């Protein structure tokens, strides 16, 4: 599992909802928005019992996808950190872990979703992510940022990309951990090419490992000639890694 989405804290039942309201009432929250008040209350060590009771739902593309299941207090702390005091459209949460069975009907107010035991969870906002990308030589900063933002949006919004298949895990790894795809995109845009496809194919280089070629297709807007670039990602274990850098690709 290598999923990209947004984590939301939900109430499992009316009792927990009312208990949180009472905790907010005991806390100084004058001038705070509702989001800021909930963030403040859940971050209080004395209120960790509430955080343990909450349902932590990962949404992808605005749809409920997974129920995150913390196994200890440290993982509860990680989930609480995803509660932003002022949520923004560009907020992103990344979950790497193992998918289990469906949650029972009484687990989260009737919400039956696959449960995830996560090994790594981290959050960022899109603006900060783009700021950290190195701008290639000869490319205007503004043009590079615009191209990188579009590529990130296109890649993570691929149809049915729930991060559960080997192909989607490889794509999400490239989007978040391999900055070269953004440099290559900026260079292609400068050549008047459009990103016309992001595809994956299983590489047969090794039968012992699961290798996925992530293929980016750029098509010249004038000549309609396509140029394909691919990076190879090993997704055999939980944590993917790059095995071949981005280079020209020819389908076999």
C-alpha positions in Angstrom: 0.0 0.0 0.0 1.4 3.4 -1.1 -1.6 5.7 -1.0 -1.9 9.5 -1.5 -5.0 11.3 -0.2 -6.4 13.1 2.8 -6.9 11.8 6.3 -10.1 12.8 8.1 -11.0 12.2 11.7 -14.6 10.9 12.0 -16.8 10.0 15.0 -17.5 6.3 15.4 -20.7 7.1 17.3 -22.7 9.8 19.0 -21.1 9.2 22.4 -17.6 10.1 21.2 -19.0 13.1 19.3 -20.6 14.5 22.5 -17.5 13.7 24.5 -15.4 15.8 22.1 -17.9 18.6 22.4 -17.5 18.5 26.2 -13.7 18.5 25.9 -13.9 21.6 23.6 -16.1 23.2 26.2 -13.4 22.7 28.9 -10.7 24.3 26.7 -10.0 27.9 26.0 -11.0 28.3 22.3 -12.1 31.9 22.1 -11.5 33.2 18.6 -10.7 29.8 17.1 -12.4 28.2 14.1 -14.0 24.8 14.6 -11.0 23.2 12.9 -8.6 25.0 15.2 -10.6 24.1 18.3 -10.6 20.3 17.3 -6.9 20.5 16.5 -6.2 22.1 19.9 -8.2 19.6 21.9 -6.9 16.5 20.2 -3.3 17.7 20.6 -3.7 17.9 24.4 -2.1 14.8 26.0 -5.0 14.5 28.4 -7.3 14.1 25.4 -5.5 11.3 23.7 -8.2 8.9 24.8 -10.5 10.8 22.3 -7.9 10.4 19.5 -7.8 6.7 20.1 -11.6 6.5 19.8 -11.8 8.4 16.5 -12.1 6.8 13.1 -9.2 7.8 10.9 -10.4 7.7 7.2 -8.1 8.1 4.2 -10.0 9.7 1.4 -8.7 9.6 -2.2 -10.2 11.8 -4.8 -12.9 12.9 -2.3 -14.1 9.3 -1.8 -13.7 7.2 1.4 -11.0 4.6 0.6 -9.4 3.2 3.8 -9.7 3.1 7.6 -6.3 3.6 9.3 -5.8 1.5 12.4 -3.1 2.7 14.9 -1.4 0.0 16.8 0.2 2.0 19.5 0.3 5.5 21.0 3.1 6.7 18.7 0.8 6.0 15.7 -2.1 7.8 17.3 0.2 10.8 17.6 1.0 10.6 13.9 -2.7 10.6 13.1 -3.4 13.5 15.3 -0.7 15.5 13.5 -2.7 15.1 10.3 -5.5 17.2 11.8 -4.7 20.7 10.4 -5.9 23.7 12.3 -6.7 25.4 8.9 -7.1 22.7 6.2 -6.4 23.8 2.6 -7.1 22.2 -0.8 -3.4 21.4 -1.3 -3.0 19.3 1.9 -1.7 15.8 1.1 -1.3 12.7 3.3 0.8 9.7 2.3 0.2 6.3 3.8 2.5 3.3 3.4 1.5 0.0 5.0 -0.4 -3.2 4.7 -4.0 -3.7 3.8 -6.2 -5.9 6.0 -9.8 -7.0 6.0 -12.9 -4.8 6.0 -13.9 -3.0 9.1 -16.9 -4.4 11.0 -20.2 -2.6 10.8 -19.9 -1.5 14.4 -16.3 -0.3 14.1 -16.9 3.1 12.5 -20.6 4.0 12.5 -21.3 1.5 9.7 -18.4 2.5 7.5 -17.1 -0.7 6.0 -13.7 0.1 4.5 -10.5 -1.9 4.1 -8.3 -1.4 7.2 -4.7 -0.3 6.9 -1.9 -1.0 9.3 0.5 1.7 8.4 4.3 1.7 8.7 4.9 5.2 7.5 2.6 8.2 7.4 3.7 11.7 6.4 1.9 14.9 5.4 2.7 18.0 3.4 1.0 20.8 1.4 1.5 21.0 -2.3 3.0 24.5 -2.2 5.8 23.3 0.1 6.4 20.2 -1.9 6.9 22.3 -5.1 9.2 24.7 -3.3 11.5 21.8 -2.4 11.9 20.7 -6.0 15.2 21.8 -7.6 14.6 24.0 -10.7 16.5 22.7 -13.7 19.1 25.0 -15.3 17.7 27.1 -18.1 14.1 26.8 -17.0 12.2 29.8 -15.5 11.2 29.3 -11.9 7.6 30.1 -12.6 7.3 27.9 -15.6 8.9 25.0 -13.7 6.6 25.4 -10.8 3.5 25.4 -13.1 4.6 22.4 -15.0 5.5 20.5 -11.8 2.2 21.3 -10.2 0.3 20.0 -13.3 2.4 16.7 -13.4 1.8 16.1 -9.7 -1.9 16.6 -10.1 -2.1 14.4 -13.2 -0.1 11.5 -11.7 -1.8 11.3 -8.3 -5.3 11.7 -9.9 -5.0 8.7 -12.2 -8.2 6.8 -12.5 -8.7 4.4 -9.6 -5.3 5.1 -8.1 -5.9 3.8 -4.6 -2.3 3.0 -4.1 -3.0 -0.7 -3.6 -1.7 -2.2 -6.8 2.0 -2.6 -7.7 1.4 -0.2 -10.7 -0.1 2.5 -8.6 2.5 2.1 -5.9 5.2 2.7 -8.5 3.5 5.7 -9.9 3.0 7.3 -6.5 6.6 6.6 -5.6 7.8 8.4 -8.7 5.5 11.4 -8.0 6.7 11.8 -4.4 10.2 10.5 -4.3 11.7 11.0 -7.8 12.1 14.8 -8.7 13.6 14.0 -12.1 10.1 13.4 -13.5 9.4 17.1 -12.9 12.6 18.3 -14.5 11.9 16.1 -17.5 8.3 17.5 -17.8 9.6 21.1 -17.8 12.0 20.3 -20.5 9.3 18.6 -22.6 6.9 21.5 -22.1 9.7 23.9 -23.3 9.9 21.8 -26.5 6.1 22.4 -27.0 5.2 18.9 -26.0 2.1 17.9 -24.0 1.9 15.1 -21.4 -0.5 12.8 -23.1 -0.1 9.6 -21.0 1.2 8.1 -17.8 1.2 4.3 -18.1 2.8 1.3 -16.4 4.1 -2.0 -17.6 5.6 -5.0 -15.8 9.3 -5.3 -16.6 10.5 -8.8 -17.4 14.2 -8.0 -16.6 14.0 -10.0 -13.4 11.6 -12.9 -12.6 12.6 -12.8 -8.9 11.7 -9.2 -8.3 8.5 -7.1 -9.2 9.7 -4.3 -11.4 7.4 -1.7 -12.9 8.2 0.7 -15.7 6.4 4.0 -15.2 6.1 5.4 -18.7 5.5 9.1 -19.4 4.4 10.0 -23.0 4.9 13.5 -24.3 3.5 14.4 -27.7 4.6 17.4 -29.8 1.7 19.8 -30.1 2.7 20.7 -33.7 4.0 17.5 -35.2 2.1 15.0 -33.1 5.2 12.9 -32.7 5.4 11.1 -29.4 8.4 10.8 -27.1 8.3 8.2 -24.2 10.4 8.3 -21.1 10.3 5.6 -18.4 11.7 5.0 -14.9 11.9 1.5 -13.4 10.7 1.0 -9.8 11.1 -2.1 -7.7 7.9 -2.7 -5.7 8.7 -6.2 -4.4 8.6 -5.2 -0.8 6.6 -2.6 1.1 9.0 0.3 0.3 9.5 0.9 -3.4 12.8 2.1 -4.8 14.2 3.2 -8.1 16.3 0.7 -10.1 16.7 2.5 -13.4 16.5 6.3 -13.9 14.3 8.1 -16.4 15.4 7.4 -19.9 14.0 6.9 -23.4 11.6 4.1 -23.6 10.6 1.8 -26.5 7.8 -0.7 -26.0 8.7 -4.3 -26.8 
